[in-house]
Amino acid sequence: MTKGPFVAMTAATAALGTALGSLALQLRADGYEPYVESVATFSVLMYITAALVVVAWVRDGRPHAN
């Protein structure tokens, strides 16, 4: 498979993780503490998803055995 879909998915999920991390910091600064933990958790999950997409890309590039 070409690397295009893997790169796009990794970039999109990493960008979403970054945006959510920034939102969590802004929420903390504005005093919305009850929401910070859930937004930060979702941000970390986006980074993990991006890493798993990279792992899938690497595994897809290897030759397949029967």
Buried (B, 14 or more C-beta within 10 A) or exposed (E): EEEEEBEEBBEBBBEBBEEBBEBBBEBBEEEEEEEBEEBBEBBEBBBEBBEEBBEBBEEEEEEEEE
